[in-house]
Amino acid sequence: MRKVGICFHPQWPAAQALAEELKAALAPHVSEVWITSAWDEGEARRNLEGTDLLICVGGDGTMLWAARLVILHPTLLLGINMGRLGFLAELTAEEALAKLPQILEGGFRVEERTLLHGDFLEAPGAPVAEGVRYHALNDIVVGRGAPGRAVHVEASVDGRLLGHYRGDAVIVATATGSTGYLLSAGGPILHPEAHELVLMPVVPHLAAARALVLPSSAVIELRVTSHEKAILSVDGQVNKELAKGEGVRVYHSHHLARFLRLGSPLDYYAALSQQLGWLNATDSAGPFLRPGEENV
């Protein structure tokens, strides 16, 4: 590796301190190391060209920001978790410095994950404006903009009307996003490298909140059909107010997010069960027992 960038969550002093330690440790081994706050996108973009690896010191939000930042570049992403769950991170803060030699020697694999494009849709009959495109790693959501007020959303897939939803939101998520908002809403968990998309309403009124798993070729359109305030949200970090008739067209990006991984792909399941609390202290003590059976 010749050029490495480091971004850190600016509200966590420990994240900045670790970022500085990583910069000092990398400096003797690579041609260039740059460092910036994850809230200074301008500085990050000025340094990004030619960056082989971007190390993200923070939580999943920092990783989401970085994935959108590097979408047009072949830069690898490495997450160091300083937060609570860290679904996207590969290392803990304690492991970060110790693992640098392995990374510099090329002892890693690359995990490729789906990204979404979201094109803003004007209301029918509105003057044609310059198109606005959003990029997402987790999800694109059309949701309510005011407490206590449901949003009305018309959803179509590949040009065919799917249904009308009245509720809190409608989510279009990637496999990465299946452990985010979608998981909180009761949606399915996809393997991180799966290319399918998931469409799911959140707390729909007088309807079951059923998720629909769609192929990577699907083109999904969501339009607001009521006068109630609505919000278009991209990865929970970029938000735009929507008026009646406006919406978003969501589809699979031809770009991929490329994560640096040190462990086996099978480690994902062990990490997932630990993060979600599926295992307890007795689960590793012996074989699975059916109800009514006892250890002897």
BAMARNU-942877 format. One record per residue (C-alpha): x, y, z; residue in one letter. Coordinates in Angstrom, 1 decimal. Last residue first. Layout:
BEGIN
@px=X | py=Y | pz=Z | r=a
...
This chain:
BEGIN
@px=-26.1 | py=-35.9 | pz=31.9 | r=v
@px=-27.3 | py=-32.8 | pz=30.2 | r=n
@px=-31.1 | py=-32.6 | pz=30.1 | r=e
@px=-33.8 | py=-33.2 | pz=27.4 | r=e
@px=-37.2 | py=-31.7 | pz=27.8 | r=g
@px=-37.0 | py=-29.3 | pz=24.9 | r=p
@px=-34.4 | py=-30.6 | pz=22.4 | r=r
@px=-30.8 | py=-30.4 | pz=23.4 | r=l
@px=-28.1 | py=-28.8 | pz=21.2 | r=f
@px=-24.6 | py=-30.2 | pz=21.9 | r=p
@px=-22.4 | py=-29.0 | pz=24.8 | r=g
@px=-21.2 | py=-26.1 | pz=26.9 | r=a
@px=-21.1 | py=-23.5 | pz=24.1 | r=s
@px=-24.7 | py=-22.4 | pz=24.5 | r=d
@px=-24.5 | py=-22.3 | pz=28.3 | r=t
@px=-23.2 | py=-18.7 | pz=28.6 | r=a
@px=-25.8 | py=-17.3 | pz=26.3 | r=n
@px=-25.9 | py=-17.0 | pz=22.5 | r=l
@px=-28.4 | py=-15.0 | pz=20.4 | r=w
@px=-27.2 | py=-11.7 | pz=21.9 | r=g
@px=-27.5 | py=-9.7 | pz=18.7 | r=l
@px=-23.8 | py=-8.8 | pz=18.6 | r=q
@px=-22.7 | py=-12.3 | pz=19.5 | r=q
@px=-24.9 | py=-14.0 | pz=17.0 | r=s
@px=-23.7 | py=-11.6 | pz=14.3 | r=l
@px=-20.0 | py=-12.1 | pz=15.1 | r=a
@px=-20.4 | py=-15.9 | pz=15.0 | r=a
@px=-22.2 | py=-15.6 | pz=11.7 | r=y
@px=-19.7 | py=-13.3 | pz=10.1 | r=y
@px=-16.8 | py=-15.5 | pz=11.1 | r=d
@px=-17.8 | py=-17.7 | pz=8.2 | r=l
@px=-16.3 | py=-15.3 | pz=5.8 | r=p
@px=-12.9 | py=-16.1 | pz=7.4 | r=s
@px=-11.0 | py=-13.3 | pz=9.2 | r=g
@px=-8.9 | py=-10.3 | pz=8.2 | r=l
@px=-11.4 | py=-8.3 | pz=6.2 | r=r
@px=-10.9 | py=-5.1 | pz=4.2 | r=l
@px=-14.2 | py=-3.8 | pz=2.9 | r=f
@px=-15.0 | py=-2.9 | pz=-0.7 | r=r
@px=-18.2 | py=-1.0 | pz=-1.3 | r=a
@px=-19.5 | py=-1.8 | pz=-4.8 | r=l
@px=-20.3 | py=0.4 | pz=-7.8 | r=h
@px=-22.8 | py=-0.8 | pz=-10.5 | r=h
@px=-25.5 | py=0.6 | pz=-8.2 | r=s
@px=-28.7 | py=-1.4 | pz=-7.6 | r=h
@px=-31.9 | py=0.6 | pz=-7.9 | r=y
@px=-34.0 | py=3.1 | pz=-6.1 | r=v
@px=-36.3 | py=5.7 | pz=-7.8 | r=r
@px=-37.3 | py=8.4 | pz=-5.3 | r=v
@px=-40.4 | py=10.4 | pz=-4.5 | r=g
@px=-42.4 | py=13.5 | pz=-5.2 | r=e
@px=-46.2 | py=13.5 | pz=-5.7 | r=g
@px=-47.0 | py=15.2 | pz=-2.5 | r=k
@px=-44.0 | py=17.0 | pz=-1.1 | r=a
@px=-40.7 | py=15.5 | pz=0.1 | r=l
@px=-38.2 | py=16.9 | pz=2.6 | r=e
@px=-34.6 | py=15.8 | pz=2.1 | r=k
@px=-32.4 | py=13.9 | pz=4.5 | r=n
@px=-28.8 | py=12.6 | pz=4.3 | r=v
@px=-27.5 | py=10.7 | pz=7.3 | r=q
@px=-30.1 | py=8.0 | pz=8.0 | r=g
@px=-28.4 | py=5.9 | pz=5.2 | r=d
@px=-30.3 | py=8.1 | pz=2.8 | r=v
@px=-33.6 | py=9.6 | pz=4.2 | r=s
@px=-36.4 | py=11.0 | pz=2.1 | r=l
@px=-38.8 | py=12.8 | pz=4.4 | r=i
@px=-42.6 | py=13.3 | pz=4.4 | r=a
@px=-44.9 | py=16.1 | pz=5.6 | r=k
@px=-48.6 | py=15.1 | pz=5.1 | r=e
@px=-50.1 | py=16.2 | pz=1.8 | r=h
@px=-50.6 | py=12.6 | pz=0.7 | r=s
@px=-49.4 | py=10.4 | pz=-2.2 | r=t
@px=-45.6 | py=10.3 | pz=-1.6 | r=v
@px=-43.9 | py=8.3 | pz=-4.3 | r=r
@px=-41.6 | py=5.2 | pz=-4.0 | r=l
@px=-40.2 | py=3.7 | pz=-7.1 | r=e
@px=-38.2 | py=0.4 | pz=-7.1 | r=i
@px=-36.1 | py=-0.9 | pz=-9.9 | r=v
@px=-35.2 | py=-4.6 | pz=-9.5 | r=a
@px=-32.1 | py=-6.1 | pz=-11.2 | r=s
@px=-30.6 | py=-7.1 | pz=-7.8 | r=s
@px=-33.5 | py=-9.4 | pz=-7.2 | r=p
@px=-36.2 | py=-8.5 | pz=-4.7 | r=l
@px=-36.9 | py=-9.7 | pz=-1.1 | r=v
@px=-40.3 | py=-8.4 | pz=0.0 | r=l
@px=-40.9 | py=-7.7 | pz=3.7 | r=a
@px=-44.3 | py=-8.0 | pz=5.2 | r=r
@px=-45.5 | py=-5.4 | pz=7.7 | r=a
@px=-49.1 | py=-6.7 | pz=7.8 | r=a
@px=-51.8 | py=-4.2 | pz=6.9 | r=a
@px=-54.4 | py=-2.0 | pz=8.7 | r=l
@px=-51.9 | py=0.8 | pz=9.1 | r=h
@px=-48.3 | py=0.0 | pz=8.1 | r=p
@px=-45.8 | py=-0.1 | pz=11.0 | r=v
@px=-42.7 | py=0.1 | pz=8.7 | r=v
@px=-43.2 | py=-1.0 | pz=5.1 | r=p
@px=-40.5 | py=-3.3 | pz=3.6 | r=m
@px=-38.6 | py=-3.6 | pz=0.3 | r=l
@px=-35.4 | py=-5.7 | pz=0.5 | r=v
@px=-32.7 | py=-5.8 | pz=-2.2 | r=l
@px=-30.8 | py=-8.8 | pz=-3.3 | r=e
@px=-27.0 | py=-8.7 | pz=-4.0 | r=h
@px=-25.9 | py=-10.9 | pz=-1.1 | r=a
@px=-22.4 | py=-10.1 | pz=0.2 | r=e
@px=-23.5 | py=-9.3 | pz=3.7 | r=p
@px=-25.7 | py=-12.4 | pz=4.0 | r=h
@px=-29.3 | py=-11.2 | pz=4.4 | r=l
@px=-31.1 | py=-10.6 | pz=7.7 | r=i
@px=-34.9 | py=-10.4 | pz=7.3 | r=p
@px=-37.1 | py=-7.5 | pz=8.5 | r=g
@px=-38.5 | py=-6.8 | pz=11.9 | r=g
@px=-38.4 | py=-3.0 | pz=11.8 | r=a
@px=-35.3 | py=-2.9 | pz=13.9 | r=s
@px=-33.6 | py=-5.3 | pz=11.4 | r=l
@px=-34.6 | py=-3.0 | pz=8.6 | r=l
@px=-33.2 | py=0.0 | pz=10.4 | r=y
@px=-29.7 | py=-1.6 | pz=10.4 | r=g
@px=-28.8 | py=-5.3 | pz=10.1 | r=t
@px=-30.5 | py=-5.7 | pz=6.8 | r=s
@px=-28.8 | py=-2.5 | pz=5.7 | r=g
@px=-25.7 | py=-4.4 | pz=4.7 | r=t
@px=-27.8 | py=-6.8 | pz=2.6 | r=a
@px=-29.3 | py=-3.7 | pz=0.9 | r=t
@px=-32.4 | py=-1.9 | pz=2.0 | r=a
@px=-35.5 | py=-0.2 | pz=0.5 | r=v
@px=-37.6 | py=1.0 | pz=3.5 | r=i
@px=-41.1 | py=2.4 | pz=3.5 | r=v
@px=-42.1 | py=4.6 | pz=6.5 | r=a
@px=-44.3 | py=5.2 | pz=9.5 | r=d
@px=-47.6 | py=4.1 | pz=8.0 | r=g
@px=-49.9 | py=4.2 | pz=5.0 | r=r
@px=-48.7 | py=2.0 | pz=2.2 | r=y
@px=-50.1 | py=1.8 | pz=-1.3 | r=h
@px=-49.3 | py=-1.3 | pz=-3.4 | r=g
@px=-47.0 | py=-3.0 | pz=-5.9 | r=l
@px=-47.7 | py=-1.0 | pz=-9.1 | r=l
@px=-45.7 | py=-2.3 | pz=-12.0 | r=r
@px=-42.9 | py=-0.2 | pz=-13.5 | r=g
@px=-40.1 | py=-2.5 | pz=-12.4 | r=d
@px=-41.4 | py=-2.5 | pz=-8.8 | r=v
@px=-44.0 | py=0.1 | pz=-7.7 | r=s
@px=-44.7 | py=1.6 | pz=-4.3 | r=a
@px=-47.2 | py=4.4 | pz=-3.5 | r=e
@px=-46.5 | py=6.0 | pz=-0.1 | r=v
@px=-48.8 | py=7.7 | pz=2.4 | r=h
@px=-47.0 | py=8.9 | pz=5.5 | r=v
@px=-48.6 | py=8.7 | pz=8.9 | r=a
@px=-48.7 | py=11.7 | pz=11.1 | r=r
@px=-48.2 | py=11.2 | pz=14.9 | r=g
@px=-44.8 | py=12.7 | pz=14.9 | r=p
@px=-44.0 | py=14.7 | pz=11.7 | r=a
@px=-41.9 | py=13.9 | pz=8.6 | r=g
@px=-43.1 | py=10.4 | pz=7.9 | r=r
@px=-40.8 | py=8.2 | pz=6.0 | r=g
@px=-39.4 | py=7.4 | pz=2.6 | r=v
@px=-36.3 | py=5.4 | pz=3.2 | r=v
@px=-33.1 | py=4.6 | pz=1.3 | r=i
@px=-30.9 | py=1.9 | pz=2.9 | r=d
@px=-27.6 | py=0.7 | pz=4.1 | r=n
@px=-24.8 | py=1.5 | pz=1.6 | r=l
@px=-26.5 | py=4.5 | pz=0.0 | r=a
@px=-25.8 | py=6.9 | pz=-2.9 | r=h
@px=-28.1 | py=9.8 | pz=-3.9 | r=y
@px=-28.7 | py=11.2 | pz=-7.3 | r=r
@px=-30.3 | py=14.6 | pz=-8.1 | r=v
@px=-31.5 | py=15.3 | pz=-11.6 | r=g
@px=-31.6 | py=18.8 | pz=-12.9 | r=e
@px=-35.2 | py=20.0 | pz=-13.0 | r=a
@px=-38.1 | py=19.2 | pz=-15.2 | r=v
@px=-41.0 | py=21.5 | pz=-14.3 | r=p
@px=-43.7 | py=19.6 | pz=-12.3 | r=a
@px=-46.4 | py=17.7 | pz=-14.1 | r=g
@px=-45.9 | py=14.5 | pz=-12.1 | r=p
@px=-44.1 | py=15.3 | pz=-8.9 | r=a
@px=-40.3 | py=15.3 | pz=-9.3 | r=e
@px=-38.4 | py=12.0 | pz=-8.7 | r=l
@px=-35.1 | py=12.0 | pz=-6.9 | r=f
@px=-32.8 | py=9.3 | pz=-8.1 | r=d
@px=-31.5 | py=6.8 | pz=-5.5 | r=g
@px=-28.5 | py=4.6 | pz=-6.2 | r=h
@px=-27.8 | py=1.7 | pz=-3.9 | r=l
@px=-24.6 | py=-0.1 | pz=-2.9 | r=l
@px=-24.0 | py=-3.8 | pz=-2.7 | r=t
@px=-21.0 | py=-5.2 | pz=-0.7 | r=r
@px=-17.6 | py=-6.6 | pz=-1.7 | r=e
@px=-15.5 | py=-8.3 | pz=0.9 | r=e
@px=-11.7 | py=-8.1 | pz=0.2 | r=v
@px=-9.3 | py=-10.6 | pz=1.9 | r=r
@px=-6.4 | py=-9.9 | pz=4.2 | r=f
@px=-2.8 | py=-10.7 | pz=4.8 | r=g
@px=-1.4 | py=-8.2 | pz=2.4 | r=g
@px=1.9 | py=-7.5 | pz=4.3 | r=e
@px=0.6 | py=-4.1 | pz=5.3 | r=l
@px=-2.5 | py=-5.6 | pz=6.8 | r=i
@px=-0.7 | py=-8.2 | pz=8.8 | r=q
@px=1.7 | py=-5.5 | pz=10.1 | r=p
@px=-1.3 | py=-3.3 | pz=11.1 | r=l
@px=-3.0 | py=-5.9 | pz=13.2 | r=k
@px=-1.4 | py=-5.0 | pz=16.5 | r=a
@px=-2.3 | py=-1.3 | pz=16.1 | r=l
@px=-6.0 | py=-2.0 | pz=15.6 | r=a
@px=-6.7 | py=-4.8 | pz=18.0 | r=e
@px=-7.5 | py=-2.8 | pz=21.2 | r=e
@px=-9.7 | py=-0.4 | pz=19.2 | r=a
@px=-11.7 | py=-3.3 | pz=18.0 | r=t
@px=-11.3 | py=-4.5 | pz=14.5 | r=l
@px=-13.5 | py=-5.4 | pz=11.4 | r=e
@px=-16.2 | py=-2.7 | pz=11.7 | r=a
@px=-19.5 | py=-2.9 | pz=9.8 | r=l
@px=-21.7 | py=-4.3 | pz=12.5 | r=f
@px=-20.1 | py=-2.0 | pz=15.1 | r=g
@px=-22.4 | py=-2.6 | pz=18.0 | r=l
@px=-21.5 | py=0.0 | pz=20.7 | r=r
@px=-19.1 | py=2.5 | pz=19.3 | r=g
@px=-15.3 | py=2.7 | pz=19.0 | r=m
@px=-15.1 | py=0.1 | pz=16.2 | r=n
@px=-12.2 | py=0.2 | pz=13.8 | r=i
@px=-13.5 | py=-0.1 | pz=10.3 | r=g
@px=-11.3 | py=-0.8 | pz=7.2 | r=l
@px=-12.4 | py=0.4 | pz=3.8 | r=l
@px=-10.6 | py=-0.3 | pz=0.6 | r=l
@px=-10.3 | py=2.4 | pz=-2.1 | r=t
@px=-11.3 | py=1.5 | pz=-5.7 | r=p
@px=-12.7 | py=5.0 | pz=-6.1 | r=h
@px=-16.1 | py=6.3 | pz=-7.4 | r=l
@px=-18.0 | py=5.2 | pz=-4.2 | r=i
@px=-15.2 | py=6.5 | pz=-1.9 | r=v
@px=-17.3 | py=9.1 | pz=0.0 | r=l
@px=-20.5 | py=7.0 | pz=0.1 | r=r
@px=-18.7 | py=4.2 | pz=1.8 | r=a
@px=-16.9 | py=6.6 | pz=4.1 | r=a
@px=-20.2 | py=8.1 | pz=5.5 | r=w
@px=-21.6 | py=4.6 | pz=6.1 | r=l
@px=-18.4 | py=3.7 | pz=7.9 | r=m
@px=-18.5 | py=6.7 | pz=10.2 | r=t
@px=-22.1 | py=5.9 | pz=11.0 | r=g
@px=-21.1 | py=2.3 | pz=11.8 | r=d
@px=-18.9 | py=3.6 | pz=14.7 | r=g
@px=-15.6 | py=5.4 | pz=15.0 | r=g
@px=-12.2 | py=5.1 | pz=13.5 | r=v
@px=-12.5 | py=4.6 | pz=9.7 | r=c
@px=-9.3 | py=3.4 | pz=8.0 | r=i
@px=-9.3 | py=4.4 | pz=4.3 | r=l
@px=-7.0 | py=2.1 | pz=2.2 | r=l
@px=-5.5 | py=2.5 | pz=-1.3 | r=d
@px=-5.8 | py=6.3 | pz=-1.6 | r=t
@px=-5.0 | py=7.4 | pz=-5.1 | r=g
@px=-7.4 | py=10.4 | pz=-5.0 | r=e
@px=-8.9 | py=10.8 | pz=-1.5 | r=l
@px=-6.9 | py=13.7 | pz=-0.2 | r=n
@px=-9.1 | py=16.6 | pz=-1.5 | r=r
@px=-12.2 | py=14.5 | pz=-1.0 | r=r
@px=-11.4 | py=14.0 | pz=2.7 | r=a
@px=-10.8 | py=17.7 | pz=3.3 | r=e
@px=-14.1 | py=18.6 | pz=1.7 | r=g
@px=-15.9 | py=15.9 | pz=3.7 | r=e
@px=-14.9 | py=17.3 | pz=7.0 | r=d
@px=-17.3 | py=15.6 | pz=9.4 | r=w
@px=-15.4 | py=12.3 | pz=9.3 | r=a
@px=-12.5 | py=14.3 | pz=10.7 | r=s
@px=-9.3 | py=14.0 | pz=8.8 | r=t
@px=-6.0 | py=12.1 | pz=8.5 | r=i
@px=-3.5 | py=11.6 | pz=5.7 | r=w
@px=-0.8 | py=9.0 | pz=5.3 | r=v
@px=1.7 | py=9.0 | pz=2.4 | r=e
@px=4.5 | py=6.8 | pz=1.1 | r=s
@px=3.7 | py=3.9 | pz=3.4 | r=v
@px=5.8 | py=2.0 | pz=6.0 | r=h
@px=7.4 | py=4.6 | pz=8.2 | r=p
@px=4.2 | py=6.6 | pz=8.4 | r=a
@px=1.9 | py=3.7 | pz=9.4 | r=l
@px=2.6 | py=3.7 | pz=13.1 | r=a
@px=2.4 | py=7.5 | pz=13.4 | r=a
@px=-0.9 | py=7.6 | pz=11.5 | r=k
@px=-2.3 | py=4.8 | pz=13.6 | r=l
@px=-1.5 | py=6.7 | pz=16.8 | r=e
@px=-3.1 | py=9.8 | pz=15.5 | r=e
@px=-6.3 | py=7.9 | pz=14.6 | r=a
@px=-6.3 | py=6.4 | pz=18.1 | r=l
@px=-6.2 | py=9.8 | pz=19.7 | r=a
@px=-9.0 | py=11.0 | pz=17.3 | r=q
@px=-11.2 | py=8.1 | pz=18.2 | r=a
@px=-10.5 | py=8.5 | pz=22.0 | r=a
@px=-11.6 | py=12.1 | pz=21.8 | r=p
@px=-15.0 | py=11.0 | pz=20.4 | r=w
@px=-17.0 | py=13.9 | pz=18.9 | r=q
@px=-14.8 | py=14.1 | pz=15.8 | r=p
@px=-15.5 | py=10.5 | pz=14.6 | r=h
@px=-12.3 | py=9.6 | pz=12.8 | r=f
@px=-11.0 | py=9.4 | pz=9.3 | r=c
@px=-7.6 | py=7.8 | pz=8.3 | r=i
@px=-6.2 | py=7.7 | pz=4.8 | r=g
@px=-3.6 | py=5.4 | pz=3.4 | r=v
@px=-1.4 | py=5.8 | pz=0.4 | r=k
@px=1.3 | py=3.4 | pz=-0.9 | r=r
@px=0.0 | py=0.0 | pz=0.0 | r=m
